[in-house]
Amino acid sequence: MTSQRLKIFEFKLRKVNQETSVSVEVNREKMICWILLLIKLTSCVCAGTFVVNVTQTSYQAEENHNITLEWTFTTTTDRSLDPVSIICELISDHKDSVLFHLHEGVEVSESQDEEFSGRVQFDKDVLREGRLRLHVARLRTEDSGLYLCEVNTEYGWSSEKCQLNVTAAVDESTPQRPTVSPQPQSQRWIGLYVGLGLAAAAAAALLVKRCCLKSLFH
């Protein structure tokens, strides 16, 4: 009888341990889910407070001139620029071209398209203030289009765009010929009639003079 009670007690003890183990496992899964949800909500809030803006939505420039395109983004003075990554592209009717690429605080010139090689510089000093300034030199008409910059940081990402229109340069070395307005057709006929009249009058005067000379000699 004692042996049977002991077996029953052991069975109940094992059952309790199993139920406790299952309960602990369920609570652990719930805890993990809550932690993941909290991380996701925190990242959403951070992304919502991170904003990229342009100081000017539209730019106008002439061929062979220089221009400065500027964006601003949310930042704080206590954060390092090392985790900041920026990529700026020109989106035109012909193709999309990379004019600037910054990866974790380091400029990646290899990503830049050949058409912008040696023509784009950025101010690293003002980047810590949340300002991206790109100086584009020797503009071409093909540089016209939409410029999109995307900024990625450890506390959020965002993007903004602006429009650039580059017009062809005016060649001032070619002299302009003066415009001669054509004469009306009626004025041409009047001039012709006047000329014929003067010629006829001169011929008549010459004929009269000859007649007078002949009469004198006879």
C-alpha positions in Angstrom: 0.0 0.0 0.0 2.8 2.4 0.8 4.5 1.5 -2.4 1.4 2.3 -4.4 1.0 5.7 -2.7 4.6 6.4 -3.5 4.1 5.7 -7.1 1.0 7.9 -7.2 3.0 10.7 -5.6 5.8 10.4 -8.1 3.3 10.4 -11.0 1.7 13.6 -9.7 5.1 15.2 -9.1 6.2 14.4 -12.7 2.9 15.9 -14.0 3.4 19.1 -12.0 7.0 19.4 -13.3 5.7 18.9 -16.9 3.0 21.5 -16.5 5.5 23.9 -14.9 8.0 23.4 -17.7 5.3 24.1 -20.3 4.2 27.2 -18.5 7.7 28.5 -18.3 8.2 27.8 -22.1 4.9 29.7 -22.9 5.9 32.6 -20.7 9.3 32.7 -22.4 7.8 32.8 -25.9 5.4 35.6 -24.7 8.3 37.6 -23.4 10.3 37.2 -26.6 7.2 38.4 -28.6 6.8 41.4 -26.4 10.5 42.3 -26.7 10.3 42.1 -30.5 7.2 44.2 -30.6 8.8 46.8 -28.5 11.9 46.9 -30.7 9.7 47.3 -33.8 7.6 50.1 -32.3 10.7 51.9 -31.2 12.2 51.7 -34.6 9.0 53.0 -36.2 9.0 56.0 -33.8 12.6 56.8 -34.6 12.0 56.5 -38.3 9.0 58.8 -38.0 11.0 61.6 -36.3 13.9 61.4 -38.9 13.2 63.8 -41.8 15.2 64.8 -44.9 14.4 68.2 -46.6 15.6 70.3 -49.5 16.5 73.9 -49.1 15.2 74.6 -52.6 12.8 72.4 -54.7 13.9 73.8 -58.0 17.2 75.1 -59.4 18.0 77.0 -62.7 21.5 77.2 -64.1 23.4 77.8 -67.3 25.7 75.4 -69.1 29.4 75.5 -68.0 28.4 77.2 -64.7 28.6 75.8 -61.2 25.8 75.1 -58.7 25.3 74.0 -55.1 22.5 71.5 -54.2 21.6 71.3 -50.5 19.6 68.9 -48.3 19.1 68.9 -44.5 18.4 66.0 -42.3 17.6 65.4 -38.6 20.6 64.9 -36.4 22.0 65.5 -32.9 25.4 66.8 -31.9 26.1 63.7 -29.7 25.9 61.3 -32.6 28.8 60.2 -34.7 28.8 60.4 -38.5 30.2 56.9 -38.8 26.9 55.1 -39.2 25.6 57.7 -41.7 25.1 56.5 -45.3 24.0 58.7 -48.2 23.3 58.1 -51.8 22.3 60.8 -54.3 21.1 60.0 -57.9 20.1 61.9 -61.0 16.9 60.6 -62.4 16.4 61.7 -66.0 14.6 60.5 -69.2 17.8 58.8 -70.4 19.0 56.9 -67.3 19.7 57.0 -63.5 23.2 58.1 -62.5 24.9 58.1 -59.1 26.6 61.5 -58.4 27.4 61.0 -54.7 27.7 58.0 -52.4 28.7 58.1 -48.7 28.9 54.7 -46.8 29.2 54.8 -43.0 30.9 58.2 -43.1 33.3 57.4 -46.0 32.9 58.7 -49.5 32.7 55.9 -52.1 34.0 57.4 -55.3 33.9 54.1 -57.1 30.0 54.2 -57.1 30.0 57.5 -58.9 29.0 57.5 -62.5 31.7 58.5 -65.0 29.7 61.6 -66.2 30.1 63.2 -62.7 33.7 62.1 -62.2 35.8 65.1 -60.9 32.8 67.4 -61.0 31.1 66.8 -57.6 32.4 67.8 -54.1 30.7 67.8 -50.7 31.2 69.8 -47.5 32.1 67.3 -44.8 32.3 70.0 -42.1 28.6 70.8 -42.3 27.5 67.2 -42.5 27.7 66.9 -38.7 25.1 69.7 -38.5 22.7 67.7 -40.6 23.4 69.5 -43.9 24.4 67.9 -47.2 25.9 70.3 -49.7 26.9 69.0 -53.1 28.9 71.3 -55.4 28.5 70.4 -59.1 31.0 72.0 -61.4 31.0 72.6 -65.2 27.3 71.9 -65.7 26.0 70.2 -68.8 22.6 70.3 -70.4 22.5 66.5 -69.7 22.6 67.3 -66.0 19.0 68.4 -66.1 16.6 66.2 -64.2 15.4 65.1 -60.8 18.0 64.7 -58.0 17.1 62.3 -55.2 19.1 61.9 -52.0 18.5 59.1 -49.5 20.0 59.3 -46.0 20.3 56.3 -43.8 21.3 56.5 -40.1 21.1 54.2 -37.1 18.0 56.1 -35.9 16.0 56.3 -39.1 16.1 56.9 -42.9 14.3 59.2 -45.3 14.7 60.8 -48.8 13.9 64.0 -50.7 14.2 65.3 -54.2 14.8 68.5 -56.1 14.7 69.6 -59.8 17.6 71.1 -61.8 17.2 72.6 -65.2 20.4 73.5 -67.1 20.0 75.7 -70.2 22.4 75.9 -73.1 25.0 78.7 -73.0 24.6 81.6 -75.4 27.6 82.0 -77.8 28.4 85.7 -77.6 31.4 85.4 -80.0 29.2 85.2 -83.1 28.2 88.7 -84.3 24.6 89.2 -85.1 23.8 90.5 -88.6 21.4 93.5 -88.7 18.0 92.6 -89.9 17.0 94.3 -93.1 13.3 94.6 -93.5 12.1 93.8 -97.1 10.6 96.6 -99.1 6.9 96.3 -100.0 6.2 95.4 -103.7 4.4 98.6 -104.4 7.5 100.7 -103.4 9.6 98.6 -105.9 7.2 99.4 -108.7 7.1 103.1 -107.8 10.9 103.2 -107.9 10.9 101.5 -111.3 8.4 104.0 -112.8 10.3 107.0 -111.4 13.5 105.7 -113.0 11.9 105.0 -116.3 10.3 108.5 -116.2 13.6 110.2 -115.5 15.3 108.2 -118.3 12.5 109.2 -120.8 12.8 112.9 -119.8 16.5 112.8 -120.3 16.2 111.2 -123.7 13.5 113.8 -124.8 15.7 116.7 -123.6 18.6 115.3 -125.6 16.5 114.9 -128.7 15.2 118.5 -128.5 18.8 119.8 -128.1 19.9 118.0 -131.2 16.9 119.4 -133.2 17.8 122.9 -132.1 21.4 122.5 -133.1 20.4 121.2 -136.6 18.1 124.2 -137.2 20.8 126.7 -136.3 23.2 125.2 -138.8 20.7 125.1 -141.6 
